[in-house]
Amino acid sequence: MIRPILLTTILSLGILSCEAQKKTTTSTSNSSSTSTSTSSQSTNTSGLKKVNIDMGDYQQIAGTDLSIKYNGIIEDSRCPEGMTCVWAGVAVAELEVMTPSSRPRTIQLATTEMESRGLKKSETVYGYDISLKTVSPHPSKNEKPAGTKNSIGLEIQKQK
C-alpha cells in the first residue's frame, strides 16, 4: 500500500518540478522587458560576463543559455563597516542555475574560499565558471533597515 503512494508522490514531484521550470523560463523571458530591477550585465572582449542580480530576481545571461536566480544570502558573518573584528567573515549566496534543457541546479557561492567548511568563491555549472565577486550592501554597525534588498555581483566565463 505504501509503495504505490510513494511512487505516485515521487512521479508527481518530478512532473511539478518540470512544470515549475517551464513557468520560470517563461516568466524570465517575459519579465526581462518589463523588469524594474537594477540587475545589469556587461561583457568584455575575452567573453567574461559581469552580472549584478538583486535578491529574488532571475537573470537571463546575455549570449548564453544560462538563467540564474539569486535566492538570497544564507549566511553573512562579514565584519560590519567601522568595526574591528578578529576575522573578515564570510557571506554565502544561494543561486539557482538552469538552461532551457536542464533542471535547475542550486549552488552556494561564498565571498571567501574556506575548504574546511566547503565554501567556494566559484563553481562550474553547465560548462560555465560562475564566481561571486560582491555582496551588497556590506553590514554596518547599525541594523539593516527592514525590507532592504541586497544584490550580488557575479562573473561568468564559458569554460575553454
N, C-alpha and C positions, 0 to 999 in steps of 0.2 A: 504494500500500500504506500509506503513512504517513497520507494523508488520512483514510481510514476509521477508523484508530486514533485520530487526533487528534480527529475528530468524535465518536467514541464516548466518548472521555475527557472532552471538554467537556460533552456531554449528561449523562454520569454525575455530574460535579461539580455541575451545576445541580440535578439531582434530589436528590443528597445534601444540598445546601445547603437545599433546601425542607424535606426531612425533618428536618434539624437544627433549623430554625426551629420546626417543629411540636412537636418534643420540648422545645425551650426554652420555648415558650409553655405547654405542658402542665406542665412541671416548675415553672415560675414560679407558676402558679395553685395547684398542689398544695403547693409549699413555703411559700407565704405563710402558711398556717395552722399549719405545723409548724416554721417557721424559728426558730432561736435566735439569729439575728444581732442586732446592735444598731442595724440600719438603722431610720430613723424618718422620718416625714413630718409636715408641718403646712401649713395653708393660711390666708392672711389674707383679709380681705374683698375685696381687689382681685383675687383669684384667683391671686396669687403663691404658688407651692408651694415650700416649703423641704424638701429631702430630704437625708438622710445615708445613704450607702451604704458598706458595708465592701468591701474588695477581694475580688473573685471572686463577689460576690453580685449577683443580679438583683433589681430593684425594679419592681413594677407601680406606676405613678404614679396615685394616687387621683384619680378624677374625669376621667381622660384615658384614651386608648387606648395610651399610651406604656408601654413596658417599657425599662428601662435596666440594663445590666450594666456594672459597674466592673471593667475588666480589670486595672488596676494603673497604677503610676507608671512612665513610660518614661524620664523624666529628672528628677533632683532635684539642682539645684545651689544650693539655698537656703542662705544663710549659717547655720551652726549657732548655736543659742542660746548666748549668753555669749561669742561670738567677734566680733571686729571684721573686717569684710570690705570690699573695695573696692566691691562691689555686692550687692544683696539676693539675687540669684539667682532661679531660676525652677523651679517643679515643673510637669511636664506629665503629665496624666492621660489614659488612653485609655479611652473608653466605647464601648459598642455600644448603639445606639438602634434600637428597632423598634416597629412597630404590628402588629396581627393581619393586616393586609392588605399589609404591606410586607416587604421583605428587610431584614435587619439592616444598619445603616449605622455604620461605625466612625468616630468623631471623636476629635480630641485637643483638650483644653482646658488652658490654662496659667494660672498664678497671676498672670502679668504679660503685658500686651499688648506684643508685640515684632514690629512689622511687618517689620523686616529679616530675621527668622527665620521669619516666617509663623505666629507664635504668637498665639492669640486667647483671651481670657477667656470669650467666649460665642460660640455658633453657633446658627443657626436650622435646626431639623430637623423635618420633618413638621408644620410650622405652629406649632412651639413654640420659644421662645427659651430655650436652656439655658445657664446661666452657672456657672462654677466659682467658689465662694466660699472654700472652705477645703480644706486638705490636712493631715491629722493622722496621726501626730504630726510635729511640727517636728523637723528634725535637731538633734542635740545634739553636743557635743564628743566624748562617748563614743560608741562604736559602737552601732548599733541591735541589741538582742538578737535572736538568731535566732528565727524563727517569729512575730515581731511583725507583726500585720496593720495596715495603715493604712486610713484611711477618707477620704471626700471629702464636702464639703457643696455641694450644688447648689441653684440657684434656677431654677424652671421657670415660664414665663409663656406663655399662649396668645397668639399674635400677634393684633393687632386689625385 
